[in-house]
Amino acid sequence: MARPIKETPVLKGADAIRFRKNMEFNKKVSAEELDRMKKNFKLFQSKITF
């Protein structure tokens, strides 16, 4: 039988600050990179069958 999933702990203090800085840094993607990623996604999606 499966175990219940525990709640995600709330980040506080230095951990919360570090997480916030990492999120702000990681979400910056150039328009060219985003286009490349979308094209690759469409390519893979067209080749995969389930």
C-alpha positions in Angstrom: 0.0 0.0 0.0 1.3 3.5 -0.8 2.5 5.9 1.9 0.9 9.3 2.2 2.8 12.2 0.7 4.1 14.6 3.3 3.6 18.3 3.0 6.3 20.4 1.4 8.1 22.3 4.1 8.1 26.1 4.0 11.5 27.7 3.3 12.6 30.3 5.8 15.6 32.5 6.4 18.8 32.0 4.3 17.3 29.0 2.5 14.3 31.2 1.3 16.6 34.0 0.1 18.9 31.5 -1.7 15.9 29.8 -3.4 14.5 33.2 -4.5 17.8 34.3 -6.0 18.1 31.0 -7.9 14.6 31.3 -9.3 15.2 34.9 -10.5 18.5 33.8 -12.1 17.2 30.7 -13.8 14.2 32.1 -15.5 16.1 34.3 -17.9 16.1 32.7 -21.4 16.8 34.5 -24.6 14.2 34.6 -27.4 16.5 32.5 -29.7 16.9 29.9 -27.0 13.2 29.7 -26.4 12.5 29.3 -30.2 15.1 26.5 -30.4 13.5 24.7 -27.5 10.1 25.0 -29.0 11.3 23.7 -32.3 13.0 20.7 -30.6 9.8 20.0 -28.6 7.7 19.9 -31.8 10.3 17.7 -33.5 10.2 15.2 -30.6 6.5 15.4 -30.3 6.1 14.5 -34.0 8.3 11.5 -33.7 6.9 10.0 -30.6 3.9 7.7 -30.6 2.3 6.1 -27.6 
